[in-house]
Structures are given as C-alpha cells and as structure tokens.
Amino acid sequence: MAAFRVLIVESDASEAAELRHLIQGWRHTAAGGNKLPTDVGVEVAPDIAVALETYEEFLPNLVIFGPLAAARVASGDIRQLRQSGGIEPVPILFVHDLTAPQVPVEPPTDCDDILTKPYSPPLVQLKLASIRRFCEFSRSLMAQRDRLRRHHADFLQEQANAREIFGNLGNESCLDGTPAIRYHLSPRAVLNGDLLAATYTPDGKLVLMLGDFAGHGLAAAVGAVPLTSIFYSMMPRGFSMSRVLREMNRKLHGILPRQMFCCLVMLELDPRRNHLRILNAGMPSPCLKRTSGELLLLESRHLPFGVLPTDQVDTSIVNLRVLPGDRLYLWSDGIHEARNSKGEHFGECRLMELLRADGNSAQAFDQILMAVNAHAAEQHDDLSLVELDLTDDSLNRSGCPAADQAGDRRGGRVGNWSMRLQVTQEELREADPLPHLLGVLAQMPGAARFQEDLAIALGELFRNALEHGVLGLDSSIKNTDDGFVRYYDLLAERRSGLQEGWVSISLSCSEGKQGGTLILVVEDSGSGFPEVREPTGVYAGRGLNLLHTVCDEVNYLPGSSRVEAVIRWDVAEKDHDTAEAHRNAIQNTPLPV
Amino acid sequence: MVVSDRYDSRVTSEVSESGDALIIRVAGNFDFNMHREFQRAYRNVSPPPRTFLVDLSETDHLDSAALGMLLLLRDYCVEVASEGVHPQVELMNANSHVSHILSVSNFDRIFSIR
C-alpha cells in the first residue's frame, strides 16, 4: 500500500487523467530536505457511489473532487464520505474551474480547501506537500493516542489485580470479627500505600497496625506485602510487639529504595489487663478519647520504618491504662491533607474539634468521614480512619484464627512428657522465649484445648518473674497514671541494662484415660514473693486474678519465687463447651480496677 | 491534591557567601513533583560542597515524598564521601507547619535542623 494515497472523484476521464498526472509528477520533499521519489498511490472513482466503495479498501489520505464532480456533489454525500474516514481527518479538496463557462459565484463550503484550474503545478505541489505533512502529523498523534490508550488499559488492569491482591492481604485480619473496630480504608488509599491489619496474639491480646508508605501509587503499595506477611505470621505465634516491629524495620530497610519508608502505628491491647501499648513511627498522632472528654494525642516518637537499619522500638512504645469507655482514633495523613478549594488542609484542629463536640454520643467516626468529604474540594477519597472501642466486651472473646484452625485437633492425645527451659540475662535483655515454647506446644496434637489458657498463664507468670523477680520492679508504682508510664519506662531501662538473672520455666504433662493435668512451674533469681502483699498493690493482684480464671490451681509461697499453676481437663467432656465456659468465666470474673 | 499547585512551586539553588555551602531553596509545595528539580540542584555541583543547606523558608507544605527526597540527599552525601569530603545536610527556616511535619516523622533525629 502506498504511503500517501489520493482518491480522485471525477466522471470526466480526461479531467481525471490530468489530475493523476499532476499528482504523480509531484515529488514530495521530506523533512530532511532530501527529494525522495514519491510513494503516492492514486485511484480514480467516476462517481460518489464508487468513491464510497473504494474508500474502505483504499483508505485515502486525501480526496480530490474534479471540476465536474465538485460542481455536482451533494452535501449529504460529502458527510457520508467524511464518516467513512473514521476519526482520522481526511481533507477533501474541490477543483474550482475558473475556465468553465459558468463559474459558481459562491465558493464551495463542504470542502476543506480548493485547487483552482488552470492548475499551477508548483502551487498544487506545495499544497499536496503541506497536506501530507498534516496527515503524517495526525497519524503520529493517533498512534500516540492508541499507545496511551493501551497503556492506560494495562494500567487499569494492573490496578485491578493489585486491588485484589491487597484486598486478599486483609483476609487474615480480624477487623470484621468484632464490633469494637470500625474502619474506613478507601481503595484509593490502599493503592497509595495505606494498610490496616489486625489479629490476636495467642494470649488474647488484640494487635492492630495502620501504616502508610511514603510515595505514590503501586510502587508505594508493594511494601505492604512483606509487612503484612510478617505481621500475620509472627503475631499469632506470640512474638512480642517489639520483636515484630524490629523485624519489620529490618526487612523494610533491606528491601525499600532509599527514598521510601513506612510510617506506622502499632498497638497492642490487652483487654483483660486493660493495658494499651502503642508505638507511633511517623504517623499523624492517634487520639485517645476518654468519657471524661479528655483527648490525648499520641505523638510519633520513632522514625518511620525502613529509614535506619537500627531502631529504638523499646524506648518509643507508650504504655497506657485503659479506662471504661475509652475510644481510640487512628488516621493516615490523607485525612489531614484533604484540601478545600482554597487549598487549606483539613488538619488536626478540625479533627480535634469534631471529637470534642462529639461528647459521648460515639458518632465521631461517621462525622469525621462526612466532614472530610464535605471539606475536600475534589472527591479524591484518600482516606483511612479507624475507631477502636478499647473496652468493648467482644474483645474479651478471642477470635484468634489460629485457635479456630486448631479446632479439629482438640480431641487428640496430649501425652505424658515434661520440659524445662531456663533463660539467663543475655536472653532476658532482648529475647522472647515464649513464642518458641508455645510453638513447640502448638505442634502437639490435642494441645489446642489449652493453648490460649496456657499462653495467658505462661505470659502472666513469665512477666511476673521478669518484672518483679529479676528486675525487682514494684507494682505499686503503677497505681497512678504517671506511675503507670514510669513503670514501663523503668522496665525498659532495667531490662536493657540487666547484668545478672534468670527465669526458669518447666512444664509437665500427664494424661490418663479420664483426663490430664498440665503443671507449670516458674521460678526466678529474685528474692521471692513478699510476706504480705501491700494493700495498695491492687494492680499487681490483677495478674493473680487472671491466673485463677485460666488455671484450676495457683500455688506460691511468700519468700520463694516459685509459682505453680495447674491446668486440668477431662477427656470425655465436650471440648467446645469447655472453651465456652472458660471464656465466660473470663468475662464474668470481676477484676479489681 | 490540587494540580495547579505545582506551577507555583520551584527549586532554586545558590552557593553561600562563604563558598562552602550550597543553599537549596524550595518554594511552595515540596512534594513528588519537585523531585527532578531537587535532585538536579544537588547533583550538579562539582566538587560537592561541605554543607547542603535546605532552606525551607518559602516552603508551604512538605509531604512524605519530600522526606524521601531528603533521605536521597543524605544518601548522596555518603556516596560522594568516598571521593573525600562527607557533606552534611542541614534544614533551616522551616515554618511551624513544616517543622511539625519534620518532628512528627522524627526526622530531627537524622538531620540537623536550625
């Protein structure tokens, strides 16, 4: 097919021949100024009907109506011809015969340009050359448009795939399993690198993280994959929050390009002990709203993750005592940075005003979303918002997926065995022995029946041994809000500077036909339990109360650091009911506050 | 994001009077749209100065992409340090909004701010 195609419409053969001659004699001047042999194709159609037929096959770049055809053609035919051309513009020229006996007075209006007869070959060639340049220009424009269209379609497809992947990342979460959590995470925010994850630890604590990767688009969002996989693989195994955070920072620093990082809030809520631990690394301050109307902003105390290879996780975690009715609000900067038509950010002040005005009606979540949408000039919907009711009853009922998966193993035999684990100062400074121990137990068929109780009891006893025994911390410090914070600062400080000490954990299990017994003994290098527990130490008493709810027996002696806890079970009983009973027991036992 | 903003933003740079510092001034919105200009501003100086002074006096807003660019500049200093001097990065004259963003992200821990 010729590179430049001209369709001549003319009924008079000699007129057509003259035009053909004129066109073929033309030498197209290429952009470089070189004269190239013209690659021009010419077709002649005697009338408009043939022209329309030829059009589709020949695909002309230019249509010339000879003098006779031009004088006779109807507007409708020209319109039809233009429609056959599709979107690419094909100029139509009329020959205006100045030598004809009757020269039309009005210039033709349906065409794009005219050629006057008698022909001036240089003028005709100039016109053809300029039309050809115009055609090439529009052709390259069309090609670019098509390429853009293809890229855009690919891009949309990728986004759809990504949205599905990121949607599935949330499948492991327990976000929808409790009315305590309300969240809004817009698809656009997800594709820009926002992520939200939540799960339970084996001992029934809720852990939740809201993160925001720096940067735009999918590149920012890919980091969510390793982050969530660390979260969902380590948390349900009982690794401590600091350990998981440390692993996340290490991983992100290893894989992210230098200019990318992740701002993150992670919180761990122990609903049984009403204890909230939170780390804010570069996110806008979450806000704790108390029923008294007090608003507490939890400012960032850590660099975003992935910036430095080292971290200060332990010293940056904030400890808070949860009071009845406390609600926590978390958000990413999409809300703060939503702009109105004047370019003003929504900002923290407006958020605080909304929370303050809300009182105790608990409508703040919807009001914030509504206010941000009303404020934003463009409907950009880059919003992530989480509301957590910290004292919701449903949190005491574990929805841990690990426990559900273990359900089919509940009936198995546990067997007769014993094991002992002793950790000394070096491990106590940083390591986290419980997940490994629980990991071993999780492998045993039948162990699922006491998994959660055991995790709670072990956690309680180990913490007790470490904090009061080895580190010599006095629980009564925790009685005031300031003291609560000081206690945990002191804990981090003493733990990192620990020179000498040990904790030993032994487990022995015996199982018979009727049932079994698991005996847990924890000892430490400390001076042992005080003779009389001070009446002020109510908070410390809570640990023991909790032990009684999950264990059948708890024994300890003043002056000794040895604590023994016993968990018993019957083989014949219906395991599911037992689990229910345990959970109810936990809910109903009044814990001293 | 309001698209028209980017047209008001720009990066300028000049050598300080003492001659040992390069002052990079970012006016308007310091965000992803600035990244080429910002990179050009510090990469095209040979030999590299003793100090890169990022002047934020005319910066209205700074987003996480801008923080990323500052990290790249910090990395660049380590990169050129192999040729001799290790340049320092200092941020200065941030308005209260911008310094709030810097402190929220704890970037005051890795950059000296004055």
Boltz contact constraints between the chains, C-beta under 6 A:
constraints:
  - contact:
      token1: [A, 214]
      token2: [B, 64]
      max_distance: 6.0
  - contact:
      token1: [A, 214]
      token2: [B, 68]
      max_distance: 6.0
  - contact:
      token1: [A, 215]
      token2: [B, 65]
      max_distance: 6.0
  - contact:
      token1: [A, 216]
      token2: [B, 32]
      max_distance: 6.0
  - contact:
      token1: [A, 258]
      token2: [B, 71]
      max_distance: 6.0
  - contact:
      token1: [A, 258]
      token2: [B, 72]
      max_distance: 6.0
  - contact:
      token1: [A, 258]
      token2: [B, 75]
      max_distance: 6.0
  - contact:
      token1: [A, 259]
      token2: [B, 68]
      max_distance: 6.0
  - contact:
      token1: [A, 259]
      token2: [B, 71]
      max_distance: 6.0
  - contact:
      token1: [A, 259]
      token2: [B, 72]
      max_distance: 6.0
  - contact:
      token1: [A, 260]
      token2: [B, 68]
      max_distance: 6.0
  - contact:
      token1: [A, 282]
      token2: [B, 105]
      max_distance: 6.0
  - contact:
      token1: [A, 300]
      token2: [B, 104]
      max_distance: 6.0
  - contact:
      token1: [A, 300]
      token2: [B, 106]
      max_distance: 6.0
  - contact:
      token1: [A, 303]
      token2: [B, 106]
      max_distance: 6.0
  - contact:
      token1: [A, 303]
      token2: [B, 109]
      max_distance: 6.0
  - contact:
      token1: [A, 304]
      token2: [B, 105]
      max_distance: 6.0
  - contact:
      token1: [A, 339]
      token2: [B, 2]
      max_distance: 6.0
  - contact:
      token1: [A, 343]
      token2: [B, 2]
      max_distance: 6.0
